Every structure is written in structure tokens, then in C-alpha cells.
Amino acid sequence: MFNVKMKNTTSFLGILMLSLLLAQCDWNYDVRPFLFTDDIALQDLSIVGGFSSALFTHPVNQYGHVWSMNNDEPIVGQDFVTELNFTPDQTPIDSTRFISKLTNVPSSTDIYYRAYVELDNGDIFYSATKTFNLSKDFWVKLPYEPNCGPGKRRAAISFTYNNVAYVGFGNEDNQVLKDLWKFDPSNPNSCKWVKLQDVPAQERQFAVAFVIGDAAYIGSGNNFNGNLKDFISFDLINDEWLEPNSDWSIPKNNTSATVVSTDSFAILAGGVLEANNNYSKEVWMFRDNNWMRIDDLPSVSGRIGMTSFILDKKAYFGLGEQKAPSEKYPSNFYVLNLETFEWKNEPINLEVDGIMAIGRRYASSFVINDIAYVGIGDNQGSLSDFYKFKDDSWEKIKSYPFETNQAVSFSLNEQGYIFGGEGIESSNNFQTYYP
């Protein structure tokens, strides 16, 4: 890029010589030396570009980056673009640097990108093309916009439906919340979040949420009035709350439990019962609008703050905190057969090469392509390590960029997502994982 300022005669002569040189160039070629792009910053998919607006013969109307998975010379109007509005400076000769942030970039695919400038007469000029590939096992910070999305929070709930995620409730700066937000990565707007209708129920934290059919259910948890047992339901087709039904309430007040669900039922395990700080081993099934108790968790004591997931018609419930004096933060998972509803005799330890991972409560987990991913959490301090689980075997993967716990997690379009958590600022609290 040429950064030219008319401060003296020497500068003026330099500009004159540059103009004569440019006049001899063949401008049928659409890449100009004063329009450039830097290498992409993989931690947040940001790219710095720049150009000298004084060297264009018409005012600049638009600029940014254009990128493609298939075209090694991406074109505006045909490929993905970032659009950055441009307000010309009053200075006759001006240099502009800008930053674009790419979103919804697939993993393990060659991505081609270049900067572009569009003039008000419709002419478009491009920088040279560069490329990158999001290799496996990589975390990327998603773009942050003030006043866009749920802000920073911990102890929230999340669920997914039709490649869209929902996040709500929880605690922000010691305020217990009762809202619900929808996150759609395919949303064409720069803000991918939409706030939904006001929630017709009490605010709560450490609640659970699950989806059966076309309805989501949110309930239990606690607020400053104590533990809760009511559940509310959200119509996922029409994005509206359903009339409350007392049959949805779980028989006992419960907070800090965990839940998994299938197309026809949900299984809730553990938590704190009533108000007596009783760590629960109880396991409940929600089916046909009713709760039914099934066999207890086969652990030595009740647990709170577990995480859970489903693989191959089996539900895994594990980690968390228990009152057993010898092992306050266990490092294992109990396995429930979802066809017979019988527990596997022995738990599965979270260990890599025979070395047990640190036990923890309030970990996060998600599943991508029949592989479970588990990590972060709290063991007398927040953790950042992450693991993947397949075929009864664990493997350590790239750690989360921050130490945190009480974050929500989900997967969409073969990517994992972590949102929020204790001690995480809004600008850093939404990350996606490329497996």
C-alpha cells in the first residue's frame, strides 16, 4: 500500500512520478499494488486489509474481504463477502486500513480470500488472493458485538433444534435471569442472535433444558427464593411459549441436575433435592408429559454439577461433585442403556494413557459425528482442558482458550460451541470448535 501525504515538494514530485508510472500500467488486470490483505488471524478469523483511496479515480463506495471454498479468485456478488461501509476523509490523499471477521467457515477445507474495493461507478478491484485451512482441533472466537446476544452469563441453559441453538436464563453479575435467545449461524445479519418472547415463569439458574419432538422444556434450577420444580415449554415451530401444565413439574424441587433427551423422552439425573442440600442419586424419565422415577445413579453418593451426553443409544452421566470424602470431584461416567434402561456395571473413567484426568463439576460437553467432547469445569478453580471420547477411549485435545466453568455447550453443523461461563468477559465468551 502507498501511504502518501503532501507535506513538501519532494512528496509532490514522488506522487507525480507514481502517477506517470500508474498511467503506463494495463488496468484491465483487476489486482492493484495499493490494495492489500494480510494473513488471517486464526484465533478469531480476522483479516487486516488496506488501500489508498487517493489513487482511485472515483469515490470508494464499499470495501472488505471476499472469500470462497471453491473459487481461487473470489468475486463479489458470487462468493461470501464482508461489507464495510466507507466514509471518505476530507484529506485529498488518504490511506485506509480495515479489519474483516469471517463467520461460518467450514473446517478442513481450503479457503481463498482477498480484499476488494468497490467504487461508486460500480468498478471493483481486488488484492492478491491468499488461502488458509482450519485444520482439525481448533478453537475460534466468534465475533463480538455490543448489545447483540445474551451478554455474559453463567449457569444458563441451552438446547438445539433444526441447526439453531437457544440460550437463556442463568446468572449475570449476580442477577438471576429469565430470558431466551436464539442463535442461527445462517442468519444474514452481522448479529446472529434474536431475543424471543418474555418467559412466563420465574427467573432461574442451574436449570435444565431438553427437546422432545417440536417442543423444548425448561425447568428446575434455583433462584433467591430456593430450589424449583416447575417446567415450562416452548413451541419450536412457532417460537412461542405454551400454556403451563402442572404435569410437567418434576415431583421434587431440584437444582444443578443434568439431562439428556431423545425424540420421545428425557432422562434427568442428580442435583440438589429440596432445600436441605441433599445431593441426589435419583434419576427421572419424562415421557408423555409425565415424570417417572427409574433406577438410581449407581454412584457411591449423589452428585451435583454433572455433565451428560448420548452416544450409540447410551446415555453418559458423569463428573460433578459428590459428598464422598475420598473423592469430592470424581473423574468417571455412568452409562445407561436407553433401550433397556439398565446401568452398566462399571463406570468409565476419564483417563488418557492410564492417567486419570482431573475431576470436576460444571463441565461442558457436546457431540459431533458420534464423538463426545468434554472439558473445562471447576475443581477448586476453573479448568481449561478438553477431551474427546469414542469407542470407550479418551483422547486429550486442544484446551479451551480460557479457564472457566458453568458454561453452556452445544453443537451445530459439525462444530462445537461454548458460550458464557464464570469469569468470562462478553468479548471472549463465545467460541466455536473445529474437530
N, C-alpha and C positions, 0 to 999 in steps of 0.2 A: 504494500500500500504506500502511496506517496502522501506524506503529511507536509503540505507546503503552506507557508504563511508569508505574506508580502510585508516584510519588515524593512527591506532595503533594496537597493538597486541590484545587488548580486542575486537576491532571491527572485527579482523580477526577470532578470536575464535567464535564470535557471528555468523559470516557468515558460519563457518564450521558447527556449531550446527544446523543452519537453513537448510543447505544443507542436513544434515543427516535426519532431520525431513521431508523435502520435498521428499526425496528418498523413505520414507516409505508410502507415500500417493498413493492412487489409481488414477492415472491421466487419467483413462477412463472417469472420470467426467470432463466436459469442463468448469467449473467455478473455477477460481483460486483466492486465497485471496489477491494477489498482483495486481489484476486488478479490478478497482472500477469505479463507476459512482455516481455523486451527484444528488440531486433532481433538476428538471428542473426549470429554472428561467422563470416564465410565462410571464413577461413583454416583453421578446424578444425571447422566446423559445430557450434559450441557455442552454447547459449542460456541466458541467465540468467532465472530466474523467481522469483517470491516471493509470499508470502501472510502474513497474520496469523492464526495458529491460534486465538488467543483469541476471535476473532469468529465462530467456528463453534460450533454448539450440541452437536456430537458430536466425539469424538476423531478426529483425522486418521489414516487407515489407509494411504493411498498418495498420492503426488503425482509430477508430472513434466510432460512435454510430450506432446501427441498431434499427429500430422501426417498429411497426406493429399495425394495428387496430384489427386484428383477432387472431394473434398468441401470446400467453402469454410468449413464449420464442422465440423472433425474431431471424431469421437466416440470415446471409449474403448470398446473392445470391437468396434469396426468398422474403425478405422484404425490406423496404426502408432503405438506408444507407447514412451516411455522411462519405466521404473518406478524410482522412488527410494524406498526404504523410509524410513519416518519414525518416529523415536523421540521422543515428546513430552517437552519440557523440563518440569522441575518448576515453573518460573515460571508463575503463573496467566495472565499475558498475555505472549505470545511471538511474535516475528516470525521468519520463516524465508525465507532466500534459497537457491536451489539452481541447479545447472548441469546441463543435459542435453546430450548429444552425439548427433547424428543419424548414422546409418550407412546405406550402400546407397542414397543419394539419387540419383535419375537426373538427368542434365543436361538443360538447355534445356527444362525443364518447370516450370510454376508450382507451388510447394509452399506449402500452407496449414498453419499451425501455431498452437497456443495452449497455455497452461499449464492444468493441471487439478489438482483436489484431490478425492480420494475419501474420504468419511467412513466410520466403522465401521458405520453403518447402511445403507450402500450408496448414499447420495446422492453425486452427482458435480457439481462446479461448475467452470466454465471461465473463463479470462480472455478478453479480446477477441482476435480472430484477426488474425494478421499473415501476410505472404507474402514469398517470395523466389524467385529463379530462378538456378540455377547456369548462368551464361552460358558461352559457349564459351571454351576456352583458359584453364583454371583448375586450379591445384593445391590439394588439400585434405589436411591432415594427418589421418591416421586415429587413432582413439582409442588411447591407450597404457594398458596395464595391467601392472603389475609381475608377473613370473613367468608372463606369457602370451606365448607365441611364441618365436621363435628368438633374442630378445635383440638385441644389436648385433653385427654381424659384417661382414666384407668378404671379397672373393674367394670368394663362395659360388656355389652353382648354383641354378637354378630351372627349372621346366617346368610346363606346364598340361595338364589333361585333364578334359573334361566340366565346364567352368566352375569348376574347382577348381585352385588353384596349390600347388606343392610347392617348399619352400626348404630347403636343407641344406648341410652341410659348410662349408668356409670357415675363417676365422681370426677369433677374438675375443680381444683383448688378448694377442696373440702365442701363443695356444693354437690349434693346428690341430684341427679338429673332424670328427666323423663321425656326424652325426645327420640326421634328415629330419623335417620338419614339413609339415602340410597346412593350407592356408588356404582356408576356404569362406565367402565373404561371406554366404551364405544361412543359415549356422549361427545358430540362435535364441539361443544363449548370447552373453553380452557378450564373451567371449573367442572369437574366430573361428579360433583355431589349435588343432591337435591334434598331439601328438608321436606319431610312428609307431614301429614296431619298431626295435630296435637294428640298426645296419648291420653286416652280416657282411663287413667289408672294412676296409682301412687308412683312417685319417683322411687328409684331403687338402684342399688349397686350389688355386685357379686350375684347377679341373677343368672338365669339360663335361658336359652332360646333354641328352638328347633323348628323344622319344617316337615309337615306331613301333607302330601298332595299339594294343593294350591293355597295352603294356609300356614302362616307362621304362628307359633305360640311363644309367649314371653312371660316368665313368672318367677316366683320365689324371690330370693335375694333379701336385702335388708335396707332400711333407711334409719333415720334417727328415732323412729318410733319402735324399732325392733325388727325381728325376722318376719318374713311374709310367706304366704302360701297360695295367694291368688295368681291366676294366669289370665292373660288377655290374648286375643287372636287378631291377626291382621290378614285381610284378603289380599293375596299377592297378585291377583289378576286385575283388580280394580283399585289397588293401592288405598284401601280404606279399612278402618277398624270395624270389627264385628261387635255386635251386642254382647256384653259379658255373659258368661254362663258359669254358674256356680259349680257345675260338674267338672270344669277344667281345673279347679283348685286341688292342689295336692293335699292329702289328709293331714300333713304336719307342716308347721312353719319350718322353712329350710333356707339356708343361705350358703354360698360357697360350694355348691354341688357342681357336678359336671353331667353332660347329657350328650347322647348320640341319637340319631334318628334314621329311619328308612322311609320308604314310601307309605308304610302302613302303621308304624308305631315308633315310639321313642322310649329310651331307657335312661333314667336318671339315677345317679349313684352318689353316695357320700353326702358331705355337707355338715352343717351345724343345725341340729334339731332344736326347735322351740327357742327358749331364751336361757337355757341352763348350760350353754357351752358344751353340749354333749356331741362329740364327734360321731358321725353316723356311719354304720356299715350297711344301712338299708339301701335296697335297690327297688325302684318302682318302674312299672311299664305303663305308658299312656297309650291307650288304643280305644278306638270307637268312643271318644270323648269321655273316657273314664280312666282313673288310675287304679292299678292293681299291683300289689307287692309281690315280688318274686324272690328267689334265693338271695341272701345277703352276700355282700362282697366278702370273699374268703380271706380277708386280711386279719392280722393279729389284733387290730383295733380299727375304729372308724377313721375316716380321712376327710380332710377339707382341702380345697385348692388343687384337686387333681386335674389332669387333662385327659382327653379321650379321643378316640378315632375308630373308624371301621375299615377293615381290610378283609376281603375274601369271606364275607358273611360271618365275621367275628368282630366283636367289639372289644377294644382295649381300654381299660381304665387304670391309670397309674400315676406314679409320683405323688405329689401332695404332701400334707403334713399329718402326722398321727401322734397319739399320746404315748406310744410305746417308748419307754425311757431309753432303750438301747439304740433306737433308730428313729429320730424325730422326723427326718426327711428321707423317706425310702426311695430307692432307685429301681423300682420294679413296676410291672404292669400285670394286672389280672385279666384273663381272656375269657369272654363269654361267647359261647356258640349261639348265634342268633337264629338258628333253626330249632335247636333242642332247648335253649335257654339253660344250659348246664355250663358250669365253670370248669375250665381246665385245671387239672390237679395242681400244677406248679406254676408260679408266676414266671414271667420273662424279665430277666434283669436287663437294665440299660447298661451294657458293658461293651467295650471295644477292645479286642485282642486280650480278653481276660481281665481287663482293668475296669472296675465299676466307675461309671460317671457319677458326678456329684448329685446327690438327691436334691429335690427342690419342690417348692409349692408354686402355684400360679404360673406354671409353664404355658407355652403356646404350642399348638400343633395344627397341621393341615395335611391333606393327602393329594398327591399328584400322580396320575398314572399308576395307581396301585402301590405307591411307595408313601410311607408316612414320614413326616418331618416334625421333629420335636426339639424344642430348645428354649432358651432364656429361662426366667423364673427367679425364685428367691430362696436363698439358704443363708440367713443372717447377712444378707447383702445381695444385690441383684447380680445376675449372671448373663453372659452373652453367648455361651457355647451352644452349638446346634448339631443335631444328629439325624440321620435317615435310617429307616427300618424297612427291611424287606426279607422275606424268607427266614424269619426268626433270627435275623442277624442285624446288628447295628454298625453304622459307619459314621465317623465324625466328618462333618462338612464345614464349610466356611462359617465362622462365627457371625452372629448378628453385629451390626456396626456399633451398637450401644448395649450397655448393661441395663436391663430393665426387667420388670415382671408385671403381671396383671394387664398384659396387652391382649387385644383380640386378634384372631388369626383366621384366615380363610384362603381358599384357592379359587382362581378363575382362569379359564383359558390356559391351563397348564403352567400357571405361575402362582407362587405363594405370596401372601400379603400379611404383613404385621402392622397393626395400627395401634397407636397410643402406648400406654404403659406408664409405670411410675417414674417420675423424674425426667420425662422426655419432653422437650420443648416442641411447640407446634411446627416449627420449620423442619424438624427432623423425624416427626412421629409417624410417617407413612412410608414404608419400604416394601419393595417387591423382590421376590427371589426367583432367579432363573435356574432351574435344576440342571 
